[in-house]
Amino acid sequence: MIVKMLTSVARHGQVALVLGLLAGFLLKDLAAALKPWLPEMVAGLLFLTAFRIGAPRAFGGLKDGVSSLKSVLILQMLLPMLAVGLFWLLGLPAAPLAVALVGWSLRLAR
């Protein structure tokens, strides 16, 4: 019974996502009650996903994750910090242009 229900939810994943978001907005008391268990629920979903795709694919994806982590660290941390440092050296750390360019670089990194 539960497997059939989960299979149906999986087939209609986009609709389930939208309904889950709506439920979170409309059922604020329930969302607040579940908030302390959010890390455990995320870990459970990650476990189910890894279990579903299998160990070889799950561990194979770790290699891609390392390259993605490198990209995130470079684009979202290193480059904006270099830009802030450059503007600081030029004496413009809080200038509107400096703030706009650093914000723009962060937006490009997404």
Disulfide bonds with the S-S distance in Angstrom:
none
